[in-house]
Every structure is written in structure tokens, then in C-alpha cells.
Amino acid sequence: MRNLDMTTLRSFIAVADQEGVTRAASALNLTQSAVSMQLKRLEELLGINLMDRSSRRIALTPAGEQLLGFARRIVALNDDAVGRLTDQVWEGEISFGLPHDIIYPAIPKVLKQFHAAYPRVKVNLIASFTTSLLDSFGRGEIDLILTTEQLLGPGGETLAELPLRWYGAPGGSAWKQQPLRLANCRNCIFRGRAIRQLDAAGIPWESVIDSESDGAIQATVSADLAVTTILEGSAGHLEMVPLGGLPDLGTQRINMYGAAATMNPLVAALAATLRQGFAPLAVVPVVRSS
């Protein structure tokens, strides 16, 4: 078993990039003889010629060209592993808040991607209502939050704008009943809009549950005892009510606060990952508020 030495690989890459031992030695802060010795050691280890020395200008042999691609990947992987496991810059904690009803489908993928890039950073996830999250963020208790709002507040950024829809049990008929039976959490920001739209359309309604539990709402709707309002694509096993059956609810913004003026590179990195995660869902271009 022959093991490639990282130092010799770095010298080999430098010679190839600088097209000569002299410039490579200067870039590596080594003597020319040291670089030449490392190249010779690498060739002896592999038993092949890596450099074509037939002319004044050093060029790679076909074997050298092949090794160069491997060398770049090996060195990059080494640096990535060492950097992630030993660099103290990437240690710390972030508090990240968002409403329960926008966790799926984007957030699990975002958290997985962020953890892969920053395995030593702890993300404290806080799931609550938009109004509560805004209050906590205003008091400086949370680093970064997502909200569901119709408008965009100061310092915020819209990641996506999604249709707000009526949902019921699969194959259910609760949406056909009058008065329409509603199930929304007590502090749900969608509740007020749904009621206003029903009143405007002259559709009688009644609330069938008073709870702050998303699980209780899901159970009530799944049993075909009521309908609820959810952003399109976030409903899980529930089924969208046929369009035209109930009033249109328009769209809702998913806004982010805490990224615009942050000095914390980890918060900035999580914000960037969130932008990527929500980009496929966006209906409108990203909007930022000054």
C-alpha cells in the first residue's frame, strides 16, 4: 500500500498551476531544491514520470495530467475535513424561529444542508405563531425568524409568496356544509382573513375548536368535522377544497427577519440556506425592506 503525501501533492499542484518550479517555490515559500525534491519523491513513490523535462518549460506528462485531477480533489477534501473539524469559527448556537405551518416542505432540507456544512453549530428551533415570533425577535430573544404575513415589515425580506388555500379531509364534505365549520388555532394569523372573506361572500360560519394545538386542528379536519386554511404545499395528508367552492384567500408572504443587519456569519449562512430552500416555492421575486 502506497500513501500519497499531502505536502508533495501541494507542491505538484503549485508547479502545474505556476508552470514552473521557480514560481511554484515562491508561491509556497519554499526553496527550488525543496520543491524539486518533493516532485522527485512523488514520482519515485508512483514509479512514473509526472513532468516532461525535455524542454525548458516544464509540462505535465499524460500521467501527470491524470494525477492533477486526483490531487486537487484530495487536497480540497483534506482542507475541508480539517477546517470543519478544527476551525472554531464554525462553533456556536443560533436561535431560529418559525410558524408551525411552514416547517414543511422546505425546513427539514434546509436544516439538513446547514448541519452538513456546519456540524458543530447548534440550531435551536422555536416553533410558534407569527405575532409571538415578532415580539420575541423585537426583544432580541431570537436571532432569525420566518413569519407568515400579508405585508413586509422594516428590515424584512420576502422569501416566497404562496397561495393560501382551504383544506379538508381527503374525500370529505365539510366544505359543503352551512354554516361552514372552521378549525384554526386561536392565534393563527390566517383565521382573520378567512373570516373576512366568508363574511364578504355571505357564507355563514362557526368555529368548532378553541385550541393552540396544531395537532388538535389536524385531527378535527382529518375527521371531516371542519375545514382549515393552510399555505399551498404545506398541508401534508389533507386535501385542498375544490377551487370555486369557497372564497379565494389570495396569497401570503413568508418573510425573514434578522438577516439584513446581522454581524454573525452563522446567522448569515443559515439565512442564505433558507433563501435557497424557499427559492423553488417562490411565486414572486425576493423582496427586501430597508
DAZIZI-V854240 format. One record per backbone hydrogen bond with DSSP energy under -1.0 kcal/mol. NH is the residue of the N-H (numbers start at 1). CO is the residue of the C=O. If there is no record, write none. Layout:
NH:CO + NH:CO
This chain:
9:5 + 10:6 + 11:7 + 12:8 + 13:9 + 14:10 + 15:11 + 16:12 + 17:13 + 18:14 + 19:15 + 20:15 + 24:20 + 25:21 + 26:22 + 27:23 + 28:24 + 30:25 + 35:31 + 36:32 + 37:33 + 38:34 + 39:35 + 40:36 + 41:37 + 42:38 + 43:39 + 44:40 + 45:41 + 46:42 + 47:43 + 48:43 + 52:59 + 59:52 + 61:50 + 65:61 + 66:62 + 67:63 + 68:64 + 69:65 + 70:66 + 71:67 + 72:68 + 73:69 + 74:70 + 75:71 + 76:72 + 77:73 + 78:74 + 79:75 + 80:76 + 81:77 + 82:78 + 83:79 + 84:80 + 85:81 + 86:82 + 87:83 + 90:87 + 91:88 + 92:120 + 94:122 + 96:124 + 97:144 + 98:126 + 102:99 + 103:100 + 107:103 + 110:106 + 111:107 + 112:108 + 113:109 + 114:110 + 115:111 + 116:112 + 117:113 + 118:114 + 121:118 + 122:92 + 124:94 + 126:96 + 128:98 + 133:129 + 134:130 + 135:131 + 136:132 + 137:133 + 138:134 + 139:135 + 140:137 + 141:136 + 144:95 + 145:257 + 146:97 + 147:255 + 149:253 + 156:153 + 157:256 + 158:287 + 159:254 + 160:254 + 162:252 + 164:250 + 165:230 + 167:228 + 168:239 + 172:169 + 176:173 + 177:174 + 180:204 + 182:206 + 183:227 + 186:211 + 188:185 + 194:190 + 195:191 + 196:192 + 197:193 + 198:194 + 199:195 + 200:196 + 201:197 + 202:199 + 203:198 + 206:180 + 208:182 + 217:213 + 218:214 + 219:215 + 220:216 + 221:217 + 222:218 + 223:219 + 224:221 + 225:220 + 227:181 + 228:167 + 230:165 + 232:163 + 234:231 + 238:235 + 239:168 + 241:166 + 245:242 + 252:162 + 253:149 + 254:160 + 255:147 + 256:157 + 257:145 + 268:264 + 269:265 + 270:266 + 271:267 + 272:268 + 273:269 + 274:270 + 275:271 + 276:272 + 277:273 + 278:274 + 279:275 + 281:278 + 289:156
